[in-house]
Amino acid sequence: MQLVPTGISHLRPFAAVLTRGNLLPNATIAKVGVIKQSVLRGHPTRRFAAPSAQLRSDQPIKSSDMTEEQYQVLQPVKVTSNSLVTYTGDRILVGCFPRAFITEKDADGIVLGFGASGGPAAIQDISLGKLQCSAFVSSARNKLWWMTPHWGSQARDILPETQFVLMQTREDGPYVVLLPLIDKGTFRATLRPPRKGLDGANDLRIRIESGDASVKESRWERALYVAAGNDPYALLDAAVAKAAALSGGAKPLSQKQIPKSLDVFGWCTWDAFYFRVSAKGIIDGLRSLKDAGVSPKLLVIDDGWQLTEVDELYRKVAAAARVAQAHAIQTPAVAGGITGGDPDAVMHPGQATEATTPDASQSAQSMLPQGTPSSTPPTSSNKSLLSSAKEQLLSMWASMLKLISTAVGRLLYALNAVFSSMDFPQWALDAMSRLANGPMKKKLLELYAEGGDHSRRLSSVLANGKFSSVQAGPDEPWEGEHTNTEDLTSVVQHVKKEFGLDFVYCWHALHAYWSGVSPSAAGVQAYGSQITFPTPTPGIVELEPSTLWNPQVVAGIGAVSDPTKLHKDMHTYLADCGVDGVKVDVQGTVGLMGSKLGGGPDMTRKYHQSLERSVQASFPGNHCINCMCHSTENLYRMENTAVARVSDDFYPTDAASWSSHLGICAYNSLFMAPLVQPDWDMFHSKHPAALLHAIARVVSGSGIYVSDKPGAHDVHLLQRLVLPNGSVIRPQLPGRPTQDILFADVLKDNKTLLKVWNTNPVNGLVGVFNVQGSSWSRKKRRFYTHDPSPPVLETLVTPTHVHSFAQPGSAPQHFAMWSDQTQTLVLSAHQEDGMIVRLAAGGSDVVTVAPIFGVGTAVQVACIGLVNMLNAGGSVLSVKLQEGQGNRKGIFCEVLVKGAGSLVLYASAPPVDAHGNGAGLRNSYIDQQKKLTVEVPVTSDLQTMVQIRF
């Protein structure tokens, strides 16, 4: 007899509904048959029977009380009295018609279109009527490249550039999702708040724009998708996939190949070296990790390996700055116990701080006179005197220029800081823009050339001289005449052989480099680059005024009209060097680049189509990480690539960002996870927030990689993440917030802990985090600590927080739960029982939820997993509890374990013995806790069949 827990079906992989069939226009009844189980995604597939009768929906009813048959009789979203309503009769948008018209209906919702009010327009704001909801969570862009979550209950709480809204019409009502679309591939829609002084608090608006003043339209057939349903996760999976299909062709994650690099431990060079990455530095970093006993299998060579140049006028300034940067990096400031500055504060003007602002005086050297004219040559007797006088004059001249340059530089940075942290009228922004692009342009570009690489352009698809040999260091000459000294092939071959790497990725921008492709460099002449000076859209200026004078706007971008050959040559070169994949960054800038070339949506479409084709051709296994890509004009174009960064960077020296990062990743994943595996970014293992971020990466389902400097590692923490063979224990799904906190502001409400759920092959897990106190400030336009002393908070974690264990109609099930923080084991006899987790600010815990096998029999067992690993439950690949047959007396529990260490189980009775792969295993049993621990040894393949006899 085989004994299994009640409801064992929930332990199998879970599937999601991506479509429920199509509704004919004007249809009132949808007859939907049985939908077979589809590809893995994370939620049970609904199985529907054909409806027997039509239901009335003129009165609101509880969606939770409806059967699947009743649900299918009603259209999830329909029109009543010029309003958009749900299948329960709850209003969504009141009075949105006749401005809107219905373009398409399906089994989840409807597609709305709009017409221009005054003839063809490049940009149009249109009223959607009054928003009706009890609460919502949204994702809105906060920068050109990124977005953050936001919560509210009225239209006035909606932020500009909102791309996604999940809401409930009332607390016990259905879930509704609003998804602005991209129409005809050229017009991108976003949601907006009411106009100040003109609209009411609930008047929601939609903006439709091409991004190019010359690209106009008078009618937009597909501008907004509205869908509704009972299950928020299944609804989002279906609705976001639909929106992507309508807008850009991105396939759902369920239909994409997940790169195998996600299942191994990785190391990224960025925080370790920033732009000064070199072959020698990479070897030092890999050797440091190897010596620590935690060898990565993935190497990401971030920005700094490519051959680039600034425009000729600023090359001396840039060269001098690199010398100064070398000294600065060798003697870094210490912040929060972590060494090393973050150059992003310089590179992104909106984040410049006093501590990271470059010394503007560096540029004075380029302003020095080349010589002093003289009518008669000096004689030998007065040569030394004249030379001394000349030196004094030059010194005085240099000092004066230095003072002027420093004053001008500080003025520019002060102006930038003011404009970046306050709201100003448009005339003031225009004035600053004219100043930056007019009389102060040269000085500003000097500062950009000094402060980072954002004004540089690609000058060759080859690597630079810092990769000319395995010994090449960061100060190796690599510009100008040193353009043909690269030997990336030897470097890649060496690190793979010496350190056992399985995968090497290289960084590049979607448009090659930060400011594009050089129009004059000999190595890139074939691509026909032309400098375009882009104009940011009004929405981006509203969010990030400094975009008006960022490096790409002031210096212009070297744009390639057809990137096909560019991407092919870049990727073919890398693949020939042994590189396995790419991290494709700065994607939002392509939308900016398109402002005078047909518009951002159209330009990004061309670039993403080229990128997707090239990745498939050059990197088998779909090895690509999309980054800085949070505009829908990027997200909806990721046709096959399966991984994308879900938040702004991990900033090791910005304490206000450490906890905010987790909340942003979790809630942005609601929108992104249906299309891509969200990447929660690298972190540092030796850092004040290391454990917080380590647990977050474990529950996220993303890849796990660090950016430790050589010698700066927390080996114990890394060993809780990484198995001896360099692999990691990754859960099955993208981690997302639990259903009970979808509409809670976990960053600012001072009462809610962030909970993120996921599943393993047998168990579930819930990460719990106290991330209160800091957030991204829309007013200050930076991460900001609004509460330096957030309260200690507690929450009840139950099995139902693992959404897959909480499906309607499932039979009662019993669970054992394990807290990593307290190392305690508790039982949950009902799905509503659970474990109290109490956390101080910045605290974290991961709770493993294990179903009990053999409920109602002589022996009950729940397998927690290897508790020496943070994802303990992920080490359990299968569990079987059965009675012995023939001469085998007793009850046997067989557990297939991945990894080694202490295997903890709940067992209602002590064991007789335990064996692994035929050998006896040490074990101990604590009767009071019913806790059984079995020591699993390291094996060659890190898999052990543990057999426990009761």
ZAMARGU-4260 file (C-alpha; in steps of 0.2 Angstrom, whole numbers, plus 5000, padded with zeros to 4 digits):
<rodrens>
0) 5000/5000/5000 | 5007/5017/4995 | 5003/5031/5007 | 5001/5049/5001 | 4996/5065/5008
5) 4978/5072/5005 | 4978/5083/4990 | 4994/5076/4983 | 4990/5083/4966 | 4996/5100/4972
10) 5014/5093/4974 | 5015/5090/4955 | 5021/5104/4944 | 5007/5117/4942 | 5000/5124/4926
15) 4992/5140/4921 | 4978/5145/4909 | 4984/5157/4896 | 4968/5158/4887 | 4950/5152/4890
20) 4944/5152/4872 | 4937/5167/4862 | 4921/5176/4864 | 4912/5181/4848 | 4908/5200/4847
25) 4892/5204/4856 | 4891/5187/4864 | 4883/5185/4881 | 4887/5167/4884 | 4904/5158/4882
30) 4903/5139/4880 | 4920/5133/4885 | 4924/5115/4886 | 4938/5106/4895 | 4955/5114/4894
35) 4969/5101/4895 | 4984/5104/4906 | 4997/5115/4897 | 5015/5120/4900 | 5022/5123/4917
40) 5019/5140/4924 | 5013/5139/4942 | 4994/5137/4944 | 4982/5123/4942 | 4974/5123/4925
45) 4955/5126/4926 | 4944/5113/4919 | 4928/5120/4913 | 4911/5111/4909 | 4899/5119/4896
50) 4887/5131/4905 | 4869/5125/4907 | 4861/5142/4910 | 4864/5160/4909 | 4866/5170/4925
55) 4860/5187/4930 | 4874/5199/4934 | 4865/5215/4937 | 4868/5214/4956 | 4886/5212/4963
60) 4890/5195/4969 | 4905/5187/4978 | 4917/5180/4965 | 4922/5167/4978 | 4904/5160/4978
65) 4904/5157/4959 | 4907/5140/4952 | 4918/5139/4936 | 4902/5135/4926 | 4894/5151/4932
70) 4910/5161/4929 | 4910/5155/4911 | 4892/5160/4907 | 4897/5178/4911 | 4909/5188/4901
75) 4923/5193/4914 | 4922/5211/4907 | 4908/5219/4898 | 4899/5236/4895 | 4884/5242/4904
80) 4877/5260/4904 | 4893/5267/4896 | 4903/5259/4909 | 4915/5245/4910 | 4910/5231/4923
85) 4915/5214/4929 | 4906/5198/4928 | 4900/5201/4946 | 4892/5218/4941 | 4906/5228/4949
90) 4910/5244/4940 | 4928/5246/4934 | 4927/5262/4923 | 4912/5273/4924 | 4908/5283/4909
95) 4922/5277/4898 | 4911/5276/4883 | 4908/5283/4870 | 4926/5290/4870 | 4932/5272/4870
100) 4926/5258/4858 | 4928/5239/4859 | 4940/5232/4847 | 4941/5214/4853 | 4934/5202/4866
105) 4941/5186/4873 | 4937/5175/4888 | 4947/5186/4900 | 4943/5203/4895 | 4941/5216/4881
110) 4953/5227/4871 | 4948/5246/4870 | 4953/5258/4856 | 4951/5277/4855 | 4950/5291/4842
115) 4960/5307/4842 | 4949/5322/4847 | 4956/5335/4835 | 4964/5326/4820 | 4980/5316/4818
120) 4991/5318/4834 | 5008/5311/4839 | 5003/5312/4857 | 4985/5312/4865 | 4978/5311/4882
125) 4961/5304/4884 | 4949/5302/4898 | 4945/5284/4903 | 4931/5289/4915 | 4930/5286/4934
130) 4940/5272/4941 | 4931/5262/4954 | 4941/5251/4965 | 4945/5247/4984 | 4964/5245/4981
135) 4977/5243/4968 | 4995/5240/4965 | 5004/5246/4950 | 5021/5248/4941 | 5026/5264/4934
140) 5042/5270/4926 | 5053/5280/4938 | 5067/5282/4926 | 5071/5280/4907 | 5076/5262/4911
145) 5067/5257/4926 | 5050/5256/4935 | 5044/5254/4953 | 5028/5248/4961 | 5015/5260/4969
150) 4999/5257/4979 | 4983/5267/4980 | 4964/5267/4979 | 4959/5281/4968 | 4964/5288/4951
155) 4974/5302/4958 | 4985/5289/4966 | 4990/5283/4948 | 5008/5289/4943 | 5013/5295/4926
160) 5020/5282/4915 | 5010/5268/4923 | 5011/5252/4913 | 5002/5240/4924 | 4987/5240/4937
165) 4981/5226/4947 | 4966/5230/4957 | 4950/5224/4967 | 4934/5233/4964 | 4930/5229/4982
170) 4938/5219/4996 | 4929/5203/4992 | 4926/5207/4974 | 4935/5200/4958 | 4953/5205/4952
175) 4954/5217/4938 | 4970/5221/4927 | 4973/5236/4916 | 4986/5235/4903 | 4991/5249/4891
180) 4996/5242/4875 | 5007/5247/4860 | 4996/5250/4844 | 5002/5246/4827 | 5019/5244/4834
185) 5022/5263/4834 | 5010/5271/4848 | 5013/5266/4866 | 5000/5269/4879 | 5002/5273/4898
190) 4990/5277/4912 | 4990/5294/4920 | 4982/5303/4935 | 4969/5316/4934 | 4974/5334/4928
195) 4976/5345/4943 | 4962/5358/4944 | 4953/5350/4930 | 4948/5332/4934 | 4941/5324/4950
200) 4950/5312/4961 | 4944/5296/4952 | 4946/5303/4934 | 4958/5291/4925 | 4967/5296/4909
205) 4977/5286/4896 | 4991/5294/4885 | 4995/5287/4868 | 5011/5293/4860 | 5023/5288/4846
210) 5038/5297/4853 | 5041/5306/4837 | 5032/5323/4833 | 5031/5318/4815 | 5023/5301/4817
215) 5004/5305/4820 | 4988/5295/4820 | 4969/5299/4822 | 4963/5282/4828 | 4971/5268/4839
220) 4963/5251/4838 | 4972/5243/4852 | 4976/5255/4867 | 4970/5246/4883 | 4967/5228/4888
225) 4955/5226/4903 | 4953/5208/4910 | 4945/5201/4926 | 4946/5185/4936 | 4946/5176/4953
230) 4964/5171/4954 | 4976/5185/4953 | 4991/5175/4947 | 4982/5165/4934 | 4974/5182/4928
235) 4990/5190/4927 | 4998/5176/4917 | 4984/5176/4905 | 4982/5195/4903 | 5000/5200/4902
240) 5003/5187/4889 | 4988/5193/4879 | 4994/5211/4880 | 5012/5206/4874 | 5004/5196/4860
245) 4994/5212/4855 | 5009/5224/4857 | 5025/5216/4852 | 5025/5197/4850 | 5034/5192/4867
250) 5029/5174/4871 | 5024/5169/4888 | 5038/5163/4899 | 5029/5146/4899 | 5034/5144/4880
255) 5052/5150/4882 | 5068/5140/4885 | 5076/5144/4902 | 5095/5146/4901 | 5104/5133/4911
260) 5115/5147/4918 | 5101/5151/4930 | 5105/5134/4939 | 5123/5138/4943 | 5132/5150/4954
265) 5138/5166/4946 | 5150/5180/4948 | 5149/5197/4940 | 5163/5209/4937 | 5153/5225/4939
270) 5155/5230/4958 | 5172/5222/4959 | 5180/5232/4946 | 5167/5244/4937 | 5174/5250/4920
275) 5192/5245/4925 | 5188/5226/4922 | 5203/5217/4915 | 5208/5199/4911 | 5220/5200/4926
280) 5206/5206/4938 | 5194/5193/4932 | 5207/5179/4935 | 5211/5187/4953 | 5192/5187/4957
285) 5189/5169/4951 | 5204/5163/4960 | 5199/5171/4976 | 5182/5162/4975 | 5190/5146/4971
290) 5202/5147/4986 | 5187/5151/4997 | 5179/5134/4991 | 5165/5142/4982 | 5169/5141/4963
295) 5156/5150/4951 | 5151/5141/4935 | 5145/5157/4927 | 5155/5173/4924 | 5147/5189/4918
300) 5160/5201/4911 | 5151/5217/4913 | 5154/5235/4906 | 5172/5239/4902 | 5178/5226/4890
305) 5173/5234/4874 | 5183/5246/4863 | 5175/5263/4864 | 5179/5281/4862 | 5173/5298/4866
310) 5171/5312/4853 | 5188/5318/4848 | 5186/5335/4857 | 5185/5327/4874 | 5198/5313/4873
315) 5212/5321/4883 | 5199/5325/4896 | 5194/5307/4897 | 5212/5300/4897 | 5216/5311/4911
320) 5201/5306/4921 | 5205/5288/4919 | 5222/5291/4928 | 5213/5300/4942 | 5199/5286/4943
325) 5213/5273/4945 | 5220/5282/4960 | 5202/5284/4967 | 5198/5266/4965 | 5214/5260/4973
330) 5210/5271/4989 | 5191/5269/4990 | 5180/5277/5003 | 5172/5266/5016 | 5153/5266/5018
335) 5143/5255/5029 | 5157/5242/5031 | 5159/5240/5012 | 5173/5247/5002 | 5172/5254/4985
340) 5162/5268/4977 | 5148/5267/4965 | 5151/5276/4949 | 5133/5276/4944 | 5131/5291/4955
345) 5142/5300/4943 | 5136/5292/4928 | 5117/5295/4931 | 5116/5314/4934 | 5100/5312/4944
350) 5109/5302/4957 | 5125/5313/4959 | 5130/5316/4977 | 5143/5327/4985 | 5153/5311/4989
355) 5154/5305/4971 | 5154/5321/4961 | 5170/5322/4951 | 5182/5336/4953 | 5178/5347/4938
360) 5196/5354/4939 | 5202/5339/4930 | 5196/5346/4914 | 5207/5362/4916 | 5222/5353/4909
365) 5214/5352/4892 | 5211/5371/4892 | 5229/5376/4895 | 5238/5386/4881 | 5249/5375/4870
370) 5264/5388/4871 | 5269/5406/4873 | 5273/5415/4857 | 5290/5424/4857 | 5297/5436/4844
375) 5315/5432/4848 | 5322/5416/4855 | 5330/5416/4872 | 5348/5417/4875 | 5358/5404/4886
380) 5361/5417/4899 | 5343/5421/4902 | 5335/5405/4897 | 5333/5398/4915 | 5326/5415/4921
385) 5313/5415/4906 | 5309/5397/4909 | 5305/5400/4927 | 5295/5415/4923 | 5285/5405/4910
390) 5282/5391/4922 | 5275/5404/4935 | 5264/5412/4922 | 5258/5395/4916 | 5255/5390/4934
395) 5245/5405/4937 | 5235/5403/4921 | 5232/5385/4926 | 5226/5389/4943 | 5214/5403/4937
400) 5207/5391/4924 | 5206/5377/4937 | 5196/5389/4949 | 5184/5394/4934 | 5182/5376/4929
405) 5179/5370/4946 | 5166/5383/4949 | 5157/5380/4933 | 5157/5361/4936 | 5150/5363/4953
410) 5137/5375/4947 | 5132/5363/4934 | 5131/5349/4947 | 5122/5360/4959 | 5109/5365/4946
415) 5107/5346/4941 | 5104/5342/4959 | 5091/5355/4961 | 5082/5351/4945 | 5083/5332/4949
420) 5075/5334/4967 | 5061/5347/4964 | 5047/5350/4952 | 5049/5365/4941 | 5038/5373/4928
425) 5041/5368/4910 | 5049/5385/4906 | 5063/5382/4919 | 5067/5365/4912 | 5068/5372/4895
430) 5080/5386/4901 | 5091/5373/4909 | 5090/5362/4894 | 5095/5377/4883 | 5109/5381/4895
435) 5116/5363/4894 | 5114/5361/4876 | 5120/5379/4872 | 5134/5389/4881 | 5138/5376/4894
440) 5138/5361/4882 | 5157/5359/4881 | 5159/5360/4899 | 5145/5348/4903 | 5152/5335/4890
445) 5169/5337/4898 | 5162/5332/4915 | 5153/5317/4907 | 5169/5312/4899 | 5178/5313/4916
450) 5164/5305/4926 | 5160/5289/4917 | 5158/5281/4900 | 5140/5287/4896 | 5146/5298/4882
455) 5157/5285/4874 | 5153/5276/4858 | 5158/5259/4851 | 5173/5260/4840 | 5175/5241/4836
460) 5166/5225/4840 | 5182/5218/4846 | 5188/5218/4865 | 5200/5232/4871 | 5218/5230/4876
465) 5213/5225/4894 | 5210/5208/4886 | 5226/5207/4876 | 5232/5193/4886 | 5228/5184/4903
470) 5240/5195/4911 | 5233/5211/4905 | 5228/5223/4919 | 5216/5238/4920 | 5230/5251/4915
475) 5234/5242/4899 | 5234/5254/4885 | 5219/5250/4875 | 5214/5266/4865 | 5220/5274/4849
480) 5234/5264/4841 | 5230/5250/4853 | 5215/5244/4844 | 5221/5227/4837 | 5229/5220/4853
485) 5214/5210/4860 | 5215/5192/4863 | 5198/5188/4871 | 5198/5170/4865 | 5214/5166/4875
490) 5206/5174/4890 | 5190/5165/4889 | 5198/5148/4886 | 5210/5151/4901 | 5196/5155/4913
495) 5185/5141/4908 | 5199/5128/4909 | 5207/5135/4925 | 5191/5138/4935 | 5179/5126/4927
500) 5167/5139/4921 | 5152/5132/4911 | 5146/5149/4905 | 5154/5166/4901 | 5143/5181/4897
505) 5148/5198/4890 | 5139/5214/4893 | 5134/5226/4879 | 5120/5239/4876 | 5106/5236/4865
510) 5112/5249/4853 | 5130/5244/4856 | 5136/5256/4869 | 5129/5270/4880 | 5130/5284/4867
515) 5129/5272/4852 | 5141/5268/4838 | 5155/5280/4832 | 5151/5287/4815 | 5170/5290/4812
520) 5180/5275/4819 | 5187/5264/4806 | 5181/5248/4815 | 5163/5252/4814 | 5161/5261/4797
525) 5151/5247/4790 | 5136/5251/4801 | 5133/5268/4794 | 5130/5276/4811 | 5124/5294/4812
530) 5123/5306/4826 | 5105/5310/4832 | 5101/5322/4846 | 5085/5314/4854 | 5071/5323/4863
535) 5064/5314/4878 | 5045/5312/4879 | 5035/5323/4891 | 5032/5308/4902 | 5050/5304/4905
540) 5054/5323/4908 | 5041/5323/4921 | 5049/5308/4930 | 5067/5312/4927 | 5070/5331/4922
545) 5089/5328/4920 | 5086/5317/4905 | 5085/5334/4896 | 5104/5336/4898 | 5110/5318/4900
550) 5125/5312/4890 | 5115/5305/4876 | 5104/5320/4874 | 5119/5333/4875 | 5132/5322/4865
555) 5119/5314/4854 | 5118/5295/4850 | 5127/5286/4836 | 5112/5277/4829 | 5112/5263/4817
560) 5096/5262/4807 | 5096/5243/4804 | 5105/5235/4818 | 5105/5217/4811 | 5123/5217/4804
565) 5129/5226/4820 | 5121/5213/4832 | 5127/5198/4821 | 5145/5204/4820 | 5145/5208/4839
570) 5138/5191/4843 | 5148/5181/4830 | 5164/5188/4837 | 5159/5184/4855 | 5154/5166/4851
575) 5170/5163/4841 | 5179/5169/4857 | 5170/5155/4867 | 5158/5167/4875 | 5141/5158/4879
580) 5129/5173/4881 | 5126/5191/4883 | 5119/5204/4895 | 5110/5217/4885 | 5109/5233/4894
585) 5103/5251/4892 | 5088/5245/4882 | 5077/5260/4887 | 5089/5272/4878 | 5084/5265/4861
590) 5067/5272/4864 | 5075/5289/4868 | 5085/5287/4852 | 5070/5284/4841 | 5063/5301/4846
595) 5068/5308/4829 | 5069/5292/4819 | 5051/5286/4819 | 5048/5285/4837 | 5053/5275/4852
600) 5041/5261/4850 | 5045/5258/4832 | 5064/5260/4835 | 5064/5247/4849 | 5054/5235/4838
605) 5068/5235/4825 | 5082/5233/4838 | 5073/5219/4848 | 5069/5209/4832 | 5087/5210/4828
610) 5093/5205/4845 | 5081/5191/4847 | 5087/5183/4830 | 5105/5186/4834 | 5104/5178/4851
615) 5095/5163/4844 | 5109/5161/4830 | 5124/5164/4841 | 5120/5158/4858 | 5111/5141/4858
620) 5102/5138/4875 | 5094/5156/4874 | 5108/5164/4885 | 5103/5182/4886 | 5099/5193/4901
625) 5089/5209/4896 | 5093/5224/4907 | 5087/5242/4910 | 5072/5237/4900 | 5056/5242/4909
630) 5047/5251/4896 | 5033/5241/4888 | 5041/5245/4871 | 5055/5234/4877 | 5046/5221/4888
635) 5033/5217/4875 | 5046/5214/4862 | 5056/5200/4871 | 5050/5187/4859 | 5061/5172/4865
640) 5073/5179/4877 | 5068/5173/4894 | 5077/5183/4908 | 5076/5201/4912 | 5082/5212/4927
645) 5066/5216/4937 | 5073/5232/4946 | 5086/5245/4947 | 5104/5240/4952 | 5109/5233/4969
650) 5119/5249/4975 | 5131/5242/4988 | 5135/5259/4996 | 5117/5266/4996 | 5109/5260/5012
655) 5092/5267/5008 | 5091/5255/4992 | 5095/5239/5001 | 5078/5235/5008 | 5069/5244/4994
660) 5077/5233/4981 | 5067/5218/4988 | 5050/5226/4988 | 5053/5233/4970 | 5058/5216/4964
665) 5044/5207/4971 | 5030/5218/4965 | 5037/5222/4948 | 5037/5203/4946 | 5018/5203/4946
670) 5019/5212/4929 | 5035/5204/4922 | 5034/5186/4928 | 5021/5181/4915 | 5034/5185/4901
675) 5051/5183/4908 | 5060/5175/4923 | 5064/5191/4934 | 5082/5193/4938 | 5084/5201/4955
680) 5102/5207/4951 | 5119/5202/4960 | 5123/5206/4978 | 5138/5205/4989 | 5141/5190/5001
685) 5151/5201/5013 | 5139/5216/5016 | 5128/5222/5030 | 5113/5217/5020 | 5120/5200/5013
690) 5108/5188/5022 | 5093/5199/5017 | 5098/5198/4999 | 5103/5180/4999 | 5086/5174/5006
695) 5078/5186/4993 | 5088/5178/4979 | 5083/5160/4985 | 5065/5163/4985 | 5065/5174/4969
700) 5068/5159/4957 | 5081/5170/4948 | 5099/5166/4945 | 5111/5168/4960 | 5126/5178/4957
705) 5137/5190/4967 | 5149/5204/4963 | 5161/5202/4977 | 5178/5210/4976 | 5193/5198/4977
710) 5195/5192/4995 | 5179/5200/5001 | 5168/5184/5003 | 5157/5177/5017 | 5161/5159/5014
715) 5148/5152/5026 | 5134/5162/5018 | 5139/5156/5000 | 5140/5138/5006 | 5121/5140/5011
720) 5118/5145/4993 | 5129/5135/4982 | 5132/5116/4981 | 5149/5108/4980 | 5148/5106/4961
725) 5144/5125/4959 | 5125/5123/4956 | 5112/5131/4966 | 5095/5125/4972 | 5082/5135/4963
730) 5064/5135/4965 | 5052/5131/4951 | 5043/5148/4948 | 5046/5167/4948 | 5044/5173/4966
735) 5029/5185/4969 | 5021/5193/4984 | 5008/5182/4993 | 4990/5186/4989 | 4986/5193/5006
740) 4998/5208/5004 | 4996/5212/4985 | 4988/5229/4990 | 4999/5233/5005 | 5013/5245/5004
745) 5027/5235/5012 | 5039/5249/5011 | 5030/5263/5020 | 5014/5257/5029 | 5024/5252/5045
750) 5013/5237/5048 | 5016/5224/5034 | 5030/5212/5031 | 5034/5207/5013 | 5031/5189/5010
755) 5036/5181/4993 | 5030/5163/4989 | 5037/5150/4978 | 5037/5131/4975 | 5049/5117/4975
760) 5047/5099/4967 | 5038/5094/4983 | 5038/5108/4996 | 5033/5126/4995 | 5043/5141/5003
765) 5039/5158/5009 | 5052/5172/5011 | 5048/5185/5024 | 5056/5202/5025 | 5055/5218/5035
770) 5058/5231/5021 | 5050/5245/5030 | 5058/5262/5031 | 5065/5266/5014 | 5059/5268/4996
775) 5061/5276/4980 | 5056/5294/4982 | 5047/5302/4967 | 5049/5319/4974 | 5068/5317/4978
780) 5071/5306/4963 | 5082/5294/4973 | 5081/5281/4986 | 5077/5289/5003 | 5075/5283/5021
785) 5059/5290/5027 | 5059/5281/5043 | 5076/5278/5051 | 5068/5267/5065 | 5055/5256/5057
790) 5045/5245/5070 | 5048/5227/5073 | 5034/5217/5064 | 5027/5200/5065 | 5016/5190/5053
795) 5007/5173/5053 | 5014/5162/5038 | 5002/5149/5033 | 5003/5135/5020 | 4990/5145/5010
800) 5003/5158/5007 | 5010/5146/4995 | 4997/5149/4982 | 4998/5132/4974 | 4993/5125/4991
805) 4977/5136/4992 | 4967/5131/4977 | 4948/5132/4978 | 4940/5115/4981 | 4956/5106/4986
810) 4955/5094/5000 | 4961/5098/5018 | 4979/5095/5020 | 4992/5094/5034 | 5009/5103/5034
815) 5025/5104/5043 | 5034/5121/5043 | 5052/5126/5046 | 5059/5143/5050 | 5077/5145/5045
820) 5079/5160/5057 | 5074/5151/5073 | 5077/5133/5067 | 5060/5127/5073 | 5048/5115/5067
825) 5029/5117/5069 | 5014/5108/5062 | 4999/5115/5053 | 4984/5104/5055 | 4973/5116/5044
830) 4978/5127/5030 | 4974/5142/5040 | 4986/5137/5054 | 5004/5143/5053 | 5020/5150/5061
835) 5023/5167/5068 | 5038/5176/5060 | 5044/5191/5070 | 5057/5203/5061 | 5066/5219/5065
840) 5070/5231/5051 | 5081/5223/5038 | 5077/5206/5045 | 5073/5191/5035 | 5067/5173/5036
845) 5063/5159/5024 | 5049/5147/5029 | 5048/5129/5021 | 5031/5122/5020 | 5031/5103/5018
850) 5015/5092/5016 | 5013/5078/5028 | 5013/5061/5020 | 5003/5047/5027 | 4989/5057/5036
855) 4978/5046/5046 | 4990/5031/5046 | 5002/5024/5058 | 5017/5035/5052 | 5016/5052/5046
860) 5031/5061/5038 | 5035/5078/5031 | 5052/5081/5023 | 5059/5098/5026 | 5075/5096/5017
865) 5094/5100/5019 | 5093/5114/5033 | 5111/5119/5030 | 5104/5126/5013 | 5094/5142/5013
870) 5081/5134/5001 | 5080/5118/5012 | 5065/5111/5003 | 5072/5113/4986 | 5085/5099/4990
875) 5070/5087/4991 | 5066/5080/4973 | 5054/5067/4978 | 5046/5058/4993 | 5038/5041/4994
880) 5030/5033/5009 | 5025/5015/5008 | 5023/4999/5017 | 5037/4986/5015 | 5034/4971/5004
885) 5038/4953/5007 | 5053/4951/5019 | 5054/4970/5021 | 5044/4974/5037 | 5039/4991/5042
890) 5035/5007/5034 | 5048/5015/5022 | 5051/5033/5017 | 5061/5036/5002 | 5068/5053/4999
895) 5078/5058/4984 | 5090/5072/4990 | 5100/5084/4980 | 5115/5090/4990 | 5123/5085/5006
900) 5121/5090/5024 | 5108/5089/5038 | 5091/5082/5031 | 5077/5087/5043 | 5060/5078/5043
905) 5045/5078/5054 | 5041/5060/5059 | 5027/5055/5070 | 5038/5040/5076 | 5056/5037/5078
910) 5065/5027/5064 | 5072/5010/5065 | 5087/5015/5054 | 5092/5025/5039 | 5102/5021/5023
915) 5108/5031/5008 | 5113/5023/4992 | 5115/5007/5002 | 5126/5013/5016 | 5120/5017/5034
920) 5117/5035/5038 | 5119/5044/5055 | 5102/5050/5062 | 5095/5057/5077 | 5077/5059/5084
925) 5070/5072/5096 | 5053/5065/5102 | 5046/5081/5109 | 5048/5090/5093 | 5045/5074/5082
930) 5061/5080/5073 | 5071/5068/5063 | 5088/5073/5057 | 5098/5062/5044 | 5116/5066/5039
935) 5118/5065/5020 | 5136/5063/5014 | 5143/5071/4998 | 5142/5060/4983 | 5149/5061/4966
940) 5133/5067/4958 | 5126/5075/4973 | 5110/5065/4973 | 5106/5052/4987 | 5091/5041/4989
945) 5088/5041/5007 | 5078/5027/5014 | 5071/5028/5032 | 5063/5013/5040 | 5050/5015/5053
</rodrens>
